[in-house]
């Protein structure tokens, strides 16, 4: 049971990472791939992640 839970968490984390990378690549295409857009995306990612950790 514990191993299944660990595998499920691993799969969830990996799929989240893949989704975030794909989203970042799509946003780079939309906003012409400049450094400001990368900074905004990463800042939002960190701020919202911190907010989610605080709420939970």
N, C-alpha and C positions, 0 to 999 in steps of 0.2 A: 504494500500500500504506500509506504513512504517513498519507494523508488518511483512509482507511477506519478506521485505528486511532484517529485523532483524533475522528472522528464517533462511533465506538463508545464512547469515553470520555465524550464529551459526553452521549450518550444515557443511559449508565449513571449519570452524575452527576445528570442531570435527573430520572431515574426514582427515584433514591434520595432526592432532595430532596422530590419529590411524596409518596413513601411516608412520609417523616418528618413532613411537614405533616399528612397524613391521620391518622397515628398520634397526633400531638399533639392534633388536634381530637377524635378519639375518646376519648382519655384525659380531655380537658377535660369532655366530656359525662358520662363515668362518674364523675369525682370532683367534679362540680358546678362546675367551672370556677374554682376559687379560685387565688390567686397561689402558694400553697405547692405545689400540684400542678404548675404550670408550672415553678417553680424546681427541683423534683425531676427532672422530665423533662429539662430543659435541662442540669442538673448531670450526670445519668447519661449523656446524650448526649456531653458534653464529656469526661468521665472515661473512658468506654469508647473514644471516638475517640482520646484520647491514649494509652491502653493499647494499642490496636491499632497505632498508629504506632510505639510503643516496641518492640512484639514483632516487627514487620516490619522 
